[in-house]
């Protein structure tokens, strides 16, 4: 997006007649944690993907919002007033919280390419005493080209 704005501004100043930019699309599938066992001593881990496709090579920076919690740790899924802590990570060992680069979070930077699926690693910590029900959260994923 920043690159497209720069190209368009330069053409306006130079009285260009035509400007072209990469056409890109993005998609993300939600993380489905499934059933949470209150008594399990191991965390509940899942993996999902986000994906981008471009008609010409493009570098991309991928960021995630903190969700309804308003903070990156812990992120929370909600069921009414009840909350269930969770987080998403850039790596399979789940040591780097995926965010926007602030407050100890990291982003993913991918080199120039036409697109690829990128793994998202989710974790719900064990032994949270929460009422039965369906919990959910909404995150905004941002792709900066």
C-alpha positions in Angstrom: 0.0 0.0 0.0 2.8 2.4 0.9 4.6 1.6 -2.4 1.4 2.2 -4.4 0.9 5.7 -2.8 4.5 6.7 -3.6 4.1 5.7 -7.2 0.9 7.6 -7.6 2.3 10.7 -5.9 5.3 10.7 -8.2 3.2 10.4 -11.3 0.9 13.3 -10.3 3.9 15.6 -9.7 5.5 14.5 -13.1 2.2 14.7 -15.0 2.2 11.0 -15.8 -0.7 9.7 -17.7 -0.7 6.1 -16.5 0.4 4.2 -13.3 0.2 0.6 -12.5 0.6 -1.3 -9.3 0.5 -4.8 -8.0 -2.9 -6.3 -7.5 -2.9 -8.3 -4.4 -5.5 -10.4 -2.4 -5.3 -11.7 1.1 -7.2 -14.4 3.0 -7.3 -15.8 6.5 -9.0 -18.9 8.0 -10.0 -18.7 11.6 -8.2 -20.7 14.2 -10.5 -23.5 15.4 -9.4 -24.5 18.9 -12.2 -27.1 19.3 -13.2 -28.3 22.8 -11.2 -26.9 25.8 -10.6 -29.4 28.7 -10.6 -27.5 32.0 -8.5 -30.2 33.6 -5.9 -30.8 30.9 -2.4 -29.8 32.1 -1.1 -29.3 28.6 -1.9 -26.2 26.5 -4.4 -26.5 23.6 -2.4 -25.8 20.4 -3.6 -25.3 16.9 -2.2 -24.1 13.6 -3.9 -22.0 10.9 -2.8 -19.9 7.9 -3.1 -16.5 6.4 -2.3 -16.1 2.7 -1.5 -13.4 0.2 -1.3 -13.5 -3.6 0.0 -10.8 -5.9 0.2 -10.6 -9.7 3.8 -9.3 -9.4 6.5 -9.9 -6.8 5.9 -8.0 -3.6 7.5 -7.9 -0.2 4.9 -8.0 2.6 4.8 -7.2 6.4 2.0 -9.1 8.3 0.6 -7.7 11.5 -2.3 -8.8 13.8 -4.4 -6.6 16.1 -4.8 -7.4 19.8 -8.5 -8.3 19.4 -11.2 -7.6 21.9 -8.8 -7.7 24.9 -7.1 -4.5 23.7 -3.8 -6.0 24.7 -1.5 -8.6 23.2 -1.0 -10.6 26.3 -3.2 -12.1 27.1 -5.6 -12.0 24.2 -9.0 -13.2 25.3 -11.9 -15.0 23.7 -15.2 -14.1 25.1 -18.5 -15.8 25.9 -20.7 -13.1 27.4 -18.7 -11.7 30.3 -16.6 -14.8 30.7 -13.1 -14.8 29.1 -10.6 -17.5 28.0 -7.0 -16.5 27.6 -5.2 -17.4 24.3 -2.5 -16.0 22.0 -1.1 -16.4 18.5 2.5 -16.7 17.6 4.8 -16.5 14.6 6.7 -19.7 15.4 5.8 -23.3 16.2 7.6 -23.1 19.6 5.2 -20.3 20.5 7.7 -17.9 21.9 7.1 -14.9 19.7 3.7 -13.2 20.1 2.4 -12.0 16.8 1.2 -8.4 16.9 2.1 -5.1 15.4 5.7 -4.8 16.6 4.8 -2.9 19.9 4.9 -4.1 23.5 7.2 -7.0 22.8 5.2 -8.4 19.9 6.7 -9.2 16.5 5.5 -9.0 12.9 6.4 -11.3 9.9 8.3 -9.9 7.0 8.4 -11.9 3.8 10.7 -11.2 0.9 9.5 -10.4 -2.6 7.2 -13.1 -3.9 3.8 -13.6 -5.5 2.3 -15.1 -2.4 2.3 -18.0 -0.1 0.4 -19.4 2.9 1.9 -18.3 6.2 1.4 -20.4 9.4 -0.3 -18.9 12.4 0.3 -20.8 15.7 -2.4 -20.5 18.4 -2.3 -21.6 22.0 -4.8 -21.6 24.9 -3.0 -22.0 28.2 -4.1 -24.9 30.4 -6.1 -25.0 33.7 -8.3 -22.0 33.1 -11.5 -22.3 35.1 -14.2 -21.0 32.7 -17.9 -21.7 32.3 -19.0 -23.9 29.5 -19.9 -22.2 26.3 -18.7 -21.0 22.9 -15.8 -18.5 23.1 -14.6 -16.3 20.2 -12.5 -13.3 19.3 -11.9 -11.3 16.1 -8.5 -10.1 15.1 -7.6 -7.8 12.2 -4.7 -9.0 10.1 -2.9 -6.3 8.1 -0.7 -6.9 5.1 1.6 -4.0 4.2 2.9 -4.3 0.6 
